[in-house]
Structure formats: structure tokens, C-alpha cells
């Protein structure tokens, strides 16, 4: 009869199964928190979108400078990103791969070019 009393006091569960139950509940809570954070990030990005970049033209420039960025057949500009020093990074995507130009608007010339080609 003493053995039945001992089982009723412990509720019929061992310490290992209680720990496993607590671990499963904890992981479930972490999954719910992770999904909530992910939804929050997606909603924030959708609501705010991309900010327009404003550039200024130097006061001593009387006319706009022209720049020629050589595009190969099938290429198109995918992004233009303003950099901290006033230059613009122009990303070009095409069948042969992606190229990145750094354009200095003040001098009206392409400063550098990086070519990214897919591995064979």
C-alpha cells in the first residue's frame, strides 16, 4: 500500500518527462516569438519601403555632366546606390553576369568597374 501512495504523490511522472515537457513548451514559446518578430520585420519593410536618395549638385556646375556607362546587349541597370563620398554605385545585370560601376557625378566619369561572372 505504501507504493501506491508514493505514485500518487509524484503524479505518475518521472523527473525526466517533466523536464522534457518543459523543454517542449519552451521551444514552442521561442517559435511563437520568432514568428512574431519575422512578421514584424516584413510588415515594417513593406510599410516603409525604400527611401528616396537625394543628391545635391555643386553650385559651380553650370550644366549637367553626361556619363556613358557601356551596357552590353541584354543588360539593364538594376540599382543605383548613393555612397557616403557622393559617388554613385550603379549595378548592371545581364546574361553574362553582373557588373558594378562607381560613378563620380562631380567629375562626370566612371571611377571603377567590378565584373561578377557566374562560376562555370
Buried (B, 14 or more C-beta within 10 A) or exposed (E): EEEEEEEEEEEEEEEEEEEEEEEEEEEEEEEEEEEEEEEEEEEEEEEEEEEEEEEEEEEEEEEEEEBEEEEEEEBEEEEEEEEEEEBBBBBBBBEBEBBBBBBBBEEEEBEEBEEEEEEE
